[in-house]
Amino acid sequence: MNGISKQVQFDVIFNGYAYPGEKRICGFDVSGSINRTDFNIAGDDKLLSGKAMHDEIINLKMSLRME
C-alpha cells in the first residue's frame, strides 16, 4: 500500500471443499489487522465511502472462495 511492501500475518480458517458440478471449490475465512501508520496512511485520509479514518489499527475480514 502506498508503495510500501511489508509482510503481515493473518489468521486463516479452512472451511472445506464443495463440489458443484465438475468444479472443486474451497473456502477460507481470513482475518487480521494492520497499523495504518506502517503504510503511511495519514489520519486525515478518507475511505472510499468518504468516511474519515480515526483509528491507527485497521481490522480486516475476508471470506474467500477459490476454484
Helices and strands as residue ranges (DSSP letters): E 11-18, E 25-35, G 36-39, E 57-66
